[in-house]
């Protein structure tokens, strides 16, 4: 079939089993979509899995294979609080799929904004895991050259046998410098239903790379201070999919003796009243047992028409283990936004 014939194919005439009209439309959109493809080295890595894997595992590294599963396309649409349009436009189409023991795991898209990495994925299973599913393994998403990462992951059930997931994480690099390209591996080892205790172990292994999105960085270096905590907003970077703030927090020694953990969280709004973050922190690192904490926090793109970004840092001083905490509000920092 020629490319012209492929683009003009009538999706409604295809013989599909158990596929809704909505799923047909998603498949059609995927055919016409023009997102960039992931680098070729991922195909080689995934092919190596086929050679060394067990007879029960299957790995598909060609994006067109994964796109044949309609519910997988545009996983990001199932999640609120994400700029779906920007993610779809600027993310890399990964399109990797692996199956083992009746569970198929598929990576849809991913994006690296220069600080944070977001990956959308899907799970299809012939087991009844219930409403809530949890994955485990020695590596969550492992980034080459980093010494760990922090982040969050959300998995949502969309049918009796299908789940979609979204993971966002911030790798920590020793020198604090983020590379232009990141190589990522992901090797979940089991999936477990929380309510019914059903668990499936298997081999699912993925490898792919992402290029850094170019952004506009605004240097700020503005400091606000409490008697025990000093906070400096170093910069704000605007990319096509996110806004990233970089900061440093310094805590006095005597305060840390009383509160062994002091972590910054934020309330970030604009002059139009939009709320981007309310009580959320981000990834970071301390090399002096909590005295100095350097970190980043990311959220979506700033809404059109906003003239000011208002960043309110709050230091959460904690005894840990649920034994008590104290909140220290610092003065807000206002960033003027250009036209």
Secondary structure, DSSP 8 states (H G I E B T S, - for coil): --HHHHHT--GGGS--SS--HHHHHHHHHHHH----B--THHHHHHHHHHHHS-TT-EEE-SHHHHHTSGGGTTGGGG-SSS-HHHHHHHSEEEEEEEEETTEEEEEEEEEE-SS-EEEEEEEEESS---S-EEEE-SEEEEETTEEEEEEEEEEEE-SSSEEEEEEEEEEEETTS---SEEEEEEE--EEEETTT--EEE----EEEEEEB---EEEEEEEEEE-SSEEEEEEEEEE-SS-EEEEEEEEE-HHHHHH-SEEEEEEEEEETT--EEEEEE--EEE-SSTTSEEEEEEEE----TT--EEEEEEEEEEE-STTS-EEEEE---EEEE---
